Amino acid sequence: MSEHNTSGVKRAVVFDFGGVLVRTMDYTPRHAWDDRLGLPRGSVERIVHGSDAWREAQLGRLTPEQYWAQVAAELGLDAPLLAQFRRDYFSRDQLDADLVALIEALRTSGHAVGLLSNDTLDLRERLRALGIAALFDPLLISARLGAMKPDPAAYRALLAALGRPPDEVIFVDDLPANVAGAQALGIHAVQYTAGMDLRAALAPLLTGGAH
């Protein structure tokens, strides 16, 4: 499989959401809740994003409301405290304006741009609130697919939605397992790390393909 231009086809570029487009810049508010609840540092993050309930929500087996009810029960929070907790928990998450500009430039130059994220049913609303939902076509969320990266089914759903062979797709994710999962199906994949020059990393991959 050649990574470089063989035919001039403009490859589709597909992004992950959490850890790529939006990243947690400061964990202080989460640690403050650990301290407030008398828990070891990192406990609330493990309960929110490392629990069985989180996995079930990402697979669409729990609604966001059911998932947060389980978090509240685990932490012993009533409804007003849960609302405050959720605000604080995500308060230092930040959308990467440089990546949004890169996506807009890719679209302008004729590249299809998609999103494939392991997340809950309410991610689409979060993307709308951030003003970026319209940038992605397709916009695929694991809770709607019933399959999570690196399950091959998630990538096959992506290829079907794009209507393209693997060699005409580039996937960007921060987790090595998800990058490897894409590569196993013949998709070009780039592991994202904060601060990297993604534009330069994508440049040699943007054109090429089997046609």
VEXFILO-31156 format. One line per field, with one value per residue (C-alpha): residue in three letters; residue number from 1; x, y, z. Coordinates in Angstrom, 3 decimals. Layout:
# residues N
aa = c(ALA / ...)
i = c(NUM / ...)
xx = c(X / ...)
yy = c(Y / ...)
zz = c(Z / ...)
# end
This chain:
# residues 211
aa = c(MET / SER / GLU / HIS / ASN / THR / SER / GLY / VAL / LYS / ARG / ALA / VAL / VAL / PHE / ASP / PHE / GLY / GLY / VAL / LEU / VAL / ARG / THR / MET / ASP / TYR / THR / PRO / ARG / HIS / ALA / TRP / ASP / ASP / ARG / LEU / GLY / LEU / PRO / ARG / GLY / SER / VAL / GLU / ARG / ILE / VAL / HIS / GLY / SER / ASP / ALA / TRP / ARG / GLU / ALA / GLN / LEU / GLY / ARG / LEU / THR / PRO / GLU / GLN / TYR / TRP / ALA / GLN / VAL / ALA / ALA / GLU / LEU / GLY / LEU / ASP / ALA / PRO / LEU / LEU / ALA / GLN / PHE / ARG / ARG / ASP / TYR / PHE / SER / ARG / ASP / GLN / LEU / ASP / ALA / ASP / LEU / VAL / ALA / LEU / ILE / GLU / ALA / LEU / ARG / THR / SER / GLY / HIS / ALA / VAL / GLY / LEU / LEU / SER / ASN / ASP / THR / LEU / ASP / LEU / ARG / GLU / ARG / LEU / ARG / ALA / LEU / GLY / ILE / ALA / ALA / LEU / PHE / ASP / PRO / LEU / LEU / ILE / SER / ALA / ARG / LEU / GLY / ALA / MET / LYS / PRO / ASP / PRO / ALA / ALA / TYR / ARG / ALA / LEU / LEU / ALA / ALA / LEU / GLY / ARG / PRO / PRO / ASP / GLU / VAL / ILE / PHE / VAL / ASP / ASP / LEU / PRO / ALA / ASN / VAL / ALA / GLY / ALA / GLN / ALA / LEU / GLY / ILE / HIS / ALA / VAL / GLN / TYR / THR / ALA / GLY / MET / ASP / LEU / ARG / ALA / ALA / LEU / ALA / PRO / LEU / LEU / THR / GLY / GLY / ALA / HIS)
i = c(1 / 2 / 3 / 4 / 5 / 6 / 7 / 8 / 9 / 10 / 11 / 12 / 13 / 14 / 15 / 16 / 17 / 18 / 19 / 20 / 21 / 22 / 23 / 24 / 25 / 26 / 27 / 28 / 29 / 30 / 31 / 32 / 33 / 34 / 35 / 36 / 37 / 38 / 39 / 40 / 41 / 42 / 43 / 44 / 45 / 46 / 47 / 48 / 49 / 50 / 51 / 52 / 53 / 54 / 55 / 56 / 57 / 58 / 59 / 60 / 61 / 62 / 63 / 64 / 65 / 66 / 67 / 68 / 69 / 70 / 71 / 72 / 73 / 74 / 75 / 76 / 77 / 78 / 79 / 80 / 81 / 82 / 83 / 84 / 85 / 86 / 87 / 88 / 89 / 90 / 91 / 92 / 93 / 94 / 95 / 96 / 97 / 98 / 99 / 100 / 101 / 102 / 103 / 104 / 105 / 106 / 107 / 108 / 109 / 110 / 111 / 112 / 113 / 114 / 115 / 116 / 117 / 118 / 119 / 120 / 121 / 122 / 123 / 124 / 125 / 126 / 127 / 128 / 129 / 130 / 131 / 132 / 133 / 134 / 135 / 136 / 137 / 138 / 139 / 140 / 141 / 142 / 143 / 144 / 145 / 146 / 147 / 148 / 149 / 150 / 151 / 152 / 153 / 154 / 155 / 156 / 157 / 158 / 159 / 160 / 161 / 162 / 163 / 164 / 165 / 166 / 167 / 168 / 169 / 170 / 171 / 172 / 173 / 174 / 175 / 176 / 177 / 178 / 179 / 180 / 181 / 182 / 183 / 184 / 185 / 186 / 187 / 188 / 189 / 190 / 191 / 192 / 193 / 194 / 195 / 196 / 197 / 198 / 199 / 200 / 201 / 202 / 203 / 204 / 205 / 206 / 207 / 208 / 209 / 210 / 211)
xx = c(0.000 / 1.618 / 1.216 / 2.058 / 0.231 / -0.506 / -3.616 / -4.438 / -7.543 / -8.233 / -8.336 / -11.011 / -9.699 / -11.515 / -10.940 / -11.481 / -13.146 / -11.950 / -8.188 / -7.875 / -10.398 / -11.221 / -8.692 / -8.651 / -6.148 / -6.265 / -7.308 / -7.562 / -11.397 / -11.568 / -8.997 / -10.929 / -13.933 / -11.734 / -10.679 / -14.234 / -15.533 / -12.605 / -11.383 / -7.861 / -6.831 / -8.053 / -11.082 / -13.801 / -12.148 / -12.023 / -15.731 / -16.760 / -14.560 / -13.279 / -16.320 / -18.453 / -21.300 / -19.176 / -18.489 / -22.169 / -23.106 / -20.561 / -22.138 / -25.609 / -26.809 / -27.342 / -28.828 / -26.779 / -29.362 / -29.007 / -25.238 / -25.102 / -27.550 / -25.076 / -22.222 / -24.319 / -25.096 / -21.438 / -20.339 / -23.308 / -24.467 / -28.009 / -29.346 / -28.099 / -24.645 / -24.488 / -25.232 / -22.435 / -20.107 / -20.720 / -20.066 / -16.838 / -15.688 / -15.732 / -14.860 / -11.232 / -11.969 / -10.944 / -11.679 / -8.489 / -8.977 / -5.949 / -7.418 / -10.769 / -8.929 / -7.150 / -10.473 / -11.958 / -8.921 / -9.226 / -12.891 / -12.138 / -9.515 / -12.008 / -11.327 / -14.189 / -13.874 / -15.552 / -15.633 / -15.528 / -15.759 / -16.296 / -18.902 / -22.481 / -25.710 / -25.489 / -22.185 / -23.959 / -25.585 / -22.211 / -20.736 / -23.608 / -23.015 / -19.359 / -20.403 / -18.550 / -21.171 / -21.603 / -17.886 / -18.209 / -19.833 / -20.097 / -20.435 / -20.276 / -20.661 / -20.087 / -23.336 / -25.278 / -23.153 / -23.190 / -19.458 / -16.434 / -12.975 / -10.819 / -13.563 / -13.220 / -16.996 / -16.569 / -14.088 / -16.152 / -19.136 / -16.942 / -15.815 / -19.404 / -20.562 / -17.763 / -18.284 / -14.535 / -11.911 / -9.521 / -6.649 / -8.621 / -9.108 / -6.860 / -7.799 / -6.495 / -6.745 / -4.765 / -4.926 / -2.413 / -4.938 / -7.403 / -4.679 / -3.606 / -7.222 / -7.583 / -4.270 / -5.252 / -8.014 / -5.706 / -6.714 / -3.927 / -3.714 / -1.903 / -1.481 / -2.210 / -0.244 / -0.909 / 1.245 / 2.237 / 2.202 / -0.728 / -0.855 / 2.685 / 1.944 / -1.075 / 0.563 / 2.201 / -0.976 / -3.641 / -3.629 / -3.435 / -5.553 / -6.545 / -8.542)
yy = c(0.000 / 3.233 / 6.204 / 8.754 / 10.176 / 7.534 / 8.922 / 12.367 / 11.223 / 13.560 / 11.338 / 11.752 / 12.815 / 11.537 / 12.869 / 11.566 / 13.977 / 13.621 / 13.923 / 15.444 / 18.183 / 18.790 / 18.227 / 18.711 / 21.499 / 21.543 / 18.764 / 21.006 / 21.104 / 17.314 / 16.968 / 19.499 / 17.180 / 14.235 / 16.265 / 17.436 / 13.867 / 12.484 / 10.343 / 9.676 / 11.959 / 10.609 / 8.845 / 11.008 / 10.748 / 6.973 / 6.879 / 9.265 / 7.955 / 4.568 / 2.725 / -0.077 / 2.444 / 4.687 / 1.782 / 0.868 / 4.473 / 4.582 / 1.445 / 3.003 / 0.563 / 3.360 / 6.748 / 9.755 / 10.291 / 6.724 / 6.987 / 10.208 / 8.752 / 5.931 / 8.423 / 10.376 / 7.206 / 6.181 / 9.588 / 10.167 / 13.356 / 14.721 / 16.424 / 19.982 / 18.703 / 16.503 / 19.523 / 21.468 / 18.488 / 18.127 / 21.829 / 21.688 / 18.393 / 19.717 / 23.337 / 23.053 / 21.192 / 23.303 / 23.113 / 23.306 / 26.328 / 25.414 / 22.004 / 23.577 / 25.907 / 22.901 / 21.103 / 24.157 / 24.355 / 20.662 / 21.096 / 24.186 / 22.253 / 19.501 / 16.846 / 15.031 / 15.427 / 13.066 / 12.266 / 8.858 / 9.023 / 6.632 / 8.649 / 8.788 / 9.618 / 13.305 / 14.000 / 15.420 / 18.061 / 18.883 / 19.339 / 21.666 / 23.667 / 24.031 / 25.162 / 22.387 / 19.713 / 20.934 / 20.406 / 16.602 / 14.325 / 11.580 / 12.145 / 8.709 / 8.075 / 4.679 / 4.845 / 5.033 / 2.403 / -0.069 / -0.581 / 1.153 / 1.683 / -0.372 / -2.869 / -3.390 / -2.889 / 0.791 / 1.363 / -0.657 / 1.559 / 4.577 / 3.237 / 2.434 / 5.918 / 7.489 / 5.120 / 4.777 / 2.024 / 2.061 / 3.476 / 6.671 / 7.421 / 8.992 / 8.594 / 10.791 / 9.550 / 10.034 / 6.416 / 3.912 / 1.053 / 3.039 / 3.991 / 0.351 / -0.743 / 1.571 / 0.500 / -3.163 / -2.507 / -0.633 / 2.874 / 5.436 / 6.561 / 9.276 / 9.216 / 12.703 / 14.187 / 17.641 / 20.291 / 18.238 / 19.781 / 17.783 / 19.776 / 18.637 / 15.045 / 14.896 / 16.610 / 13.543 / 11.481 / 13.827 / 12.612 / 9.090 / 5.983 / 3.017 / 4.719)
zz = c(0.000 / -1.152 / 1.178 / -1.465 / -4.432 / -7.050 / -8.687 / -7.323 / -5.412 / -2.498 / 0.550 / 3.216 / 6.624 / 9.711 / 13.211 / 16.714 / 19.151 / 22.759 / 23.096 / 19.630 / 18.824 / 22.472 / 25.230 / 28.995 / 29.613 / 33.434 / 35.800 / 38.880 / 38.968 / 38.811 / 41.568 / 43.634 / 43.491 / 44.514 / 47.551 / 48.278 / 48.239 / 50.214 / 47.329 / 46.030 / 43.174 / 39.871 / 41.342 / 39.799 / 36.403 / 36.708 / 37.643 / 34.837 / 32.045 / 33.172 / 34.468 / 33.062 / 32.837 / 30.604 / 28.263 / 28.171 / 27.396 / 24.579 / 23.125 / 23.284 / 25.940 / 28.463 / 27.673 / 28.813 / 31.572 / 32.820 / 32.679 / 34.699 / 37.219 / 37.786 / 38.202 / 40.719 / 42.659 / 42.693 / 43.990 / 46.293 / 44.547 / 44.495 / 41.348 / 42.097 / 43.069 / 39.973 / 37.782 / 39.476 / 39.208 / 35.467 / 34.872 / 36.862 / 35.372 / 31.810 / 32.621 / 31.502 / 28.274 / 25.302 / 21.590 / 19.511 / 17.258 / 15.132 / 14.319 / 13.471 / 11.071 / 9.552 / 9.073 / 7.389 / 5.087 / 4.211 / 3.326 / 1.232 / -0.733 / -1.545 / 1.075 / 2.749 / 6.526 / 8.970 / 12.656 / 14.355 / 18.133 / 20.997 / 22.870 / 24.121 / 22.337 / 23.258 / 21.472 / 18.432 / 20.651 / 22.187 / 18.713 / 17.811 / 20.993 / 20.008 / 16.534 / 14.705 / 13.953 / 10.367 / 9.636 / 9.597 / 7.051 / 8.088 / 11.837 / 13.468 / 17.187 / 18.786 / 20.790 / 17.522 / 15.787 / 18.668 / 18.126 / 19.628 / 18.201 / 17.851 / 16.945 / 13.168 / 12.873 / 13.756 / 10.938 / 8.475 / 9.294 / 8.598 / 5.219 / 4.294 / 5.263 / 3.223 / 0.290 / -0.069 / 0.053 / 3.046 / 0.987 / 0.363 / 4.065 / 6.712 / 10.372 / 13.217 / 16.821 / 20.026 / 21.220 / 19.808 / 19.883 / 17.766 / 15.282 / 15.025 / 14.560 / 11.574 / 10.074 / 10.375 / 7.840 / 5.463 / 6.528 / 6.740 / 10.353 / 12.273 / 16.046 / 17.346 / 20.218 / 21.621 / 19.997 / 16.964 / 13.495 / 12.178 / 8.959 / 8.145 / 9.187 / 6.875 / 3.895 / 2.283 / 2.765 / 1.424 / -2.165 / -3.529 / -3.648 / -5.692 / -8.443)
# end
